[in-house]
Amino acid sequence: MLLKTIFPRFNLRGSILNIDDRRHEVKYMCNKCGKLRVMFSLCDLKTEDLASKGYIEITDIHNCVESKLTPITLYVDASYSVRSQFPIEVEKTKTTEPLPGLDIPLPIKVKMGNREIEKIKGFRGKNIRSIKISDKLRQTNFILDISNKGNELSSTSKMSLVAVSMRINKKVSEENAKKWLEIIASTIETRVMLDETMLSHLLVYLEGKIGEKPEEYEKIDVELLLSNSHLISNESLLTNFEENKSKIFPDWTKVEHSYAAKIIQNCSASKHKTLWEVYETVKDKQTLTEFLSLVRELRKQEVIKVEKMEFFTLSDPQTK
């Protein structure tokens, strides 16, 4: 590919090892399997929960004892230290045994809370009449209910920790819509943290697509929207893009070249901007779908890098 001779490749492993002081490190040793796990995040984890409770909850899913995928809920304090942890066993009943170091009960099988998904501009509710996301990882039902009319569909994630049900227009293909629900459920289940405000934007994205079979690139779009991603580039890549854009992206219009340059420049200016923050900064007449399309192509050609919140294993005593 021509691009390989023009743009230097990102060393993804190097980006994990060479962490700068702007990244937050969350590290812990799993009490069940003894693996040392770490997450490096550009995202500021300070939330309302941290201010009111003194901790936040994040989730790590990894191959634990006997290589069984196990979700671990971590209680993280203001200094990004893991104060407590517990494996999520959804079949167990709630216990009132307090977590070590924090005077709170283990929230297993507690009553699910409800939160309303905000209906925002761009979502007409024509094809999607209602949606309910039951997220056992975050003990919350996320709900948007416009109408009780239409066909009702549901799907459950691989580990049955997230279930999504939706009412759709009777004219919409149930087979295709069901595939979208599967993507949503499985994506949310693997999120370290979930920015619930992005669910509103996800519905805008889905409104015109729910009846069509999801393409591979659209699965990537959903992952980007729900992953608290940060976009990263640099001035050198921006310069190379400006000099070679017509060769690398010959099918793009001048407007697309110009808009892509704005995206790269914005990613170069700060390593602390999320995908949504970049969109809010650079958008003009471009829709979210058009923005995601350019980000996807720039990412594929490694003109920008997408850094998402995820854990890595630093050591595994079981394999020593």
C-alpha positions in Angstrom: 0.0 0.0 0.0 1.3 3.4 -1.0 0.6 4.8 2.5 3.2 2.6 4.2 6.0 4.6 2.5 4.4 7.9 3.4 3.2 7.7 7.0 5.2 6.2 9.9 3.4 3.4 11.6 2.2 3.7 15.2 3.9 1.2 17.5 0.9 0.1 19.6 2.9 -1.9 22.0 5.3 1.0 22.4 2.5 3.3 23.2 1.6 1.0 26.1 5.1 0.8 27.5 6.0 4.5 27.0 3.3 6.1 29.1 3.6 9.8 29.5 2.6 11.7 32.7 -0.8 12.7 31.3 -2.1 9.1 31.3 -3.8 7.7 34.3 -2.7 4.3 35.4 -5.1 1.9 37.1 -3.3 -1.3 38.2 -4.4 -4.2 40.3 -3.7 -7.9 40.9 -6.7 -10.2 40.5 -7.6 -11.9 43.8 -8.8 -14.9 41.9 -6.1 -15.8 39.4 -3.2 -13.6 40.5 -2.7 -11.8 37.2 -1.4 -8.3 37.3 -3.6 -6.1 35.2 -3.2 -2.5 34.1 -5.1 0.2 32.2 -3.6 3.4 30.9 -6.2 6.0 30.2 -6.2 9.6 28.9 -9.7 9.9 30.3 -10.1 11.8 33.6 -11.9 9.2 35.7 -13.2 11.9 38.1 -17.0 11.7 38.0 -20.0 12.7 40.2 -19.7 9.3 41.9 -16.1 10.0 42.9 -17.2 13.3 44.4 -20.1 12.0 46.3 -19.0 8.4 47.2 -15.2 8.7 47.2 -14.9 6.0 44.6 -15.9 5.0 41.0 -16.7 1.6 39.6 -15.0 0.3 36.5 -15.0 -3.2 35.0 -12.3 -5.5 33.8 -13.1 -8.7 31.9 -10.3 -11.1 31.5 -9.4 -14.8 31.3 -9.4 -15.7 34.9 -9.2 -19.0 36.7 -9.3 -22.0 34.3 -9.2 -19.4 31.5 -12.8 -18.5 32.2 -13.8 -15.0 31.1 -14.7 -13.2 34.3 -15.9 -9.6 34.9 -14.2 -7.9 37.8 -15.7 -4.8 39.3 -13.0 -2.4 40.6 -13.5 0.3 43.1 -11.1 3.1 42.3 -10.4 6.2 44.4 -9.3 9.7 43.5 -5.6 8.7 43.2 -6.5 6.0 40.7 -5.8 3.2 43.2 -7.9 0.1 43.3 -9.3 0.0 46.8 -11.5 -3.1 46.4 -12.5 -5.6 43.8 -15.0 -8.4 43.3 -15.9 -10.9 40.6 -19.4 -10.5 39.2 -21.4 -13.7 39.8 -24.8 -12.9 38.5 -26.3 -16.1 39.7 -25.5 -15.4 43.4 -27.7 -13.5 45.8 -26.7 -10.2 47.3 -24.5 -10.2 50.3 -24.2 -7.5 52.9 -20.5 -8.3 53.6 -18.6 -5.0 53.4 -15.8 -4.6 50.9 -12.4 -4.3 52.5 -11.4 -0.7 52.8 -14.7 0.7 51.8 -17.9 0.6 54.0 -20.2 -0.6 51.2 -21.9 -3.9 50.5 -21.1 -6.1 47.6 -23.7 -5.0 45.0 -24.5 -8.4 43.6 -28.1 -9.0 42.5 -29.2 -5.7 43.8 -32.3 -4.0 42.4 -31.6 -2.5 39.0 -31.9 1.3 38.9 -33.5 3.1 35.9 -32.1 6.0 33.9 -33.7 7.7 31.0 -31.8 8.0 27.7 -32.1 11.6 26.6 -33.9 12.1 23.3 -31.7 14.6 21.3 -31.9 16.4 18.0 -31.6 14.1 15.1 -33.5 11.3 16.7 -37.1 11.2 15.3 -38.2 7.9 16.7 -39.6 6.8 13.3 -37.9 3.4 13.1 -36.9 3.0 16.8 -39.9 3.3 19.0 -38.3 2.4 22.3 -35.2 0.8 23.8 -34.2 -0.7 27.1 -30.6 -1.7 27.9 -30.3 -3.8 31.1 -26.7 -3.5 32.2 -25.9 -5.8 35.1 -22.3 -4.5 35.2 -23.5 -1.1 36.1 -26.7 -2.2 37.8 -28.8 0.1 35.6 -31.6 -0.1 33.1 -31.1 2.6 30.4 -34.5 3.4 28.9 -36.0 5.5 26.1 -39.8 4.9 25.6 -41.6 6.8 22.9 -44.3 4.3 21.9 -45.5 0.9 22.8 -46.4 0.2 19.2 -44.2 -1.8 16.8 -42.4 -5.2 16.9 -40.4 -6.0 20.0 -37.0 -7.6 19.7 -34.4 -8.5 22.2 -30.8 -9.8 22.4 -28.4 -10.7 25.1 -24.6 -10.3 25.2 -22.2 -13.3 25.2 -21.9 -13.5 29.0 -25.6 -12.5 29.6 -24.5 -9.4 31.5 -26.2 -7.0 29.1 -29.6 -7.4 27.5 -31.1 -5.0 24.9 -34.8 -4.9 23.9 -36.2 -2.6 21.3 -39.5 -1.8 19.7 -39.2 -1.1 16.0 -41.4 0.1 13.2 -43.2 -2.9 11.7 -41.8 -2.0 8.3 -38.2 -2.5 9.6 -36.5 -5.9 9.0 -36.5 -7.8 12.3 -33.6 -10.0 11.1 -31.3 -7.0 10.5 -32.4 -5.1 13.6 -31.7 -8.1 15.7 -28.1 -8.1 14.5 -27.7 -4.5 15.5 -29.0 -5.4 19.0 -26.4 -8.1 19.3 -23.7 -5.7 18.4 -24.9 -3.1 21.0 -25.2 -5.7 23.8 -21.8 -7.3 23.2 -20.1 -3.9 22.8 -21.5 -2.5 26.1 -20.6 -5.6 27.9 -16.9 -5.1 27.1 -16.7 -1.4 28.1 -14.5 -0.5 31.1 -16.7 2.5 31.7 -19.9 3.5 29.9 -20.5 7.1 29.1 -24.3 7.0 29.1 -24.6 10.3 27.3 -23.3 8.5 24.2 -26.4 6.3 24.1 -28.4 9.2 22.9 -26.0 9.8 20.0 -25.9 6.0 19.3 -29.7 6.1 18.7 -29.3 9.0 16.3 -26.7 6.9 14.4 -29.0 3.8 14.4 -32.2 5.5 13.4 -31.5 5.4 9.7 -29.5 2.1 9.8 -31.5 -0.2 12.0 -33.3 -1.8 9.0 -30.2 -2.6 7.1 -27.7 -5.4 7.7 -24.8 -4.0 9.7 -21.5 -3.8 7.8 -18.2 -4.5 9.4 -17.2 -0.8 9.4 -20.5 0.0 11.2 -19.6 -2.4 14.0 -16.4 -0.3 14.4 -18.5 2.9 14.5 -20.6 1.5 17.4 -17.4 0.5 19.2 -16.0 4.0 18.8 -19.1 5.7 20.0 -19.3 3.6 23.2 -15.6 3.2 24.1 -14.6 6.6 25.6 -12.1 6.8 22.8 -9.4 9.5 22.5 -8.1 10.5 19.1 -4.3 11.1 18.8 -2.1 12.4 16.0 0.8 14.8 15.6 2.0 17.7 13.4 4.3 15.4 11.3 1.4 13.2 10.3 -0.7 16.3 9.5 2.1 17.7 7.3 2.4 14.4 5.5 -1.4 14.2 5.0 -1.5 17.7 3.5 1.3 16.9 1.1 0.0 13.5 0.0 -3.8 13.6 0.6 -4.7 13.5 -3.1 -2.6 10.4 -3.6 -3.7 8.5 -0.5 -7.4 9.4 -0.7 -8.0 10.1 -4.4 -11.7 9.6 -4.1 -12.3 12.2 -1.5 -13.7 15.6 -2.3 -11.9 18.8 -1.4 -14.4 19.3 1.4 -13.6 15.8 2.8 -9.8 16.5 2.5 -10.3 19.8 4.4 -12.5 18.3 7.1 -10.0 15.4 7.6 -7.2 18.0 8.0 -9.2 19.7 10.7 -9.7 16.4 12.5 -6.0 15.6 12.4 -5.0 19.1 13.5 -7.5 18.9 16.4 -6.1 15.5 17.5 -2.5 16.9 17.3 -3.3 19.8 19.6 -4.3 17.8 22.6 -4.1 14.2 23.8 -7.0 14.7 26.1 -9.9 15.0 23.7 -12.4 12.3 23.3 -13.9 11.3 20.0 -17.0 13.3 20.8 -15.0 16.3 21.9 -13.2 16.4 18.6 -16.5 16.1 16.7 -18.0 18.9 18.7 -15.0 21.1 17.9 -14.6 20.4 14.2 -18.1 19.8 13.0 -19.6 22.3 10.6 -22.3 20.8 8.3 -21.0 17.3 8.7 -23.1 14.7 10.4 -21.9 12.3 13.0 -21.9 9.5 10.5 -19.8 11.5 8.0 -17.3 12.3 10.8 -17.1 8.6 11.9 -16.5 7.6 8.3 -13.5 9.9 8.0 -12.1 8.9 11.4 -12.4 5.3 10.4 -10.4 5.8 7.2 -7.8 8.0 8.9 -7.4 5.3 11.6 -7.1 2.5 9.1 -4.2 4.4 7.4 -2.8 5.2 10.8 -2.9 9.0 10.3 -4.6 9.1 13.7 -4.6 6.6 16.5 -7.7 5.7 18.6 -6.9 5.1 22.2 -9.6 3.4 24.2 -9.9 2.4 27.8 -8.8 -1.3 28.1 -6.8 -3.5 30.5 -3.7 -5.4 29.7 -2.0 -8.3 31.5 1.5 -7.4 32.8 2.2 -10.7 34.4 0.5 -14.1 34.7 1.8 -16.3 37.5 -0.1 -19.2 36.1 2.1 -19.4 33.0 5.5 -19.0 34.8 
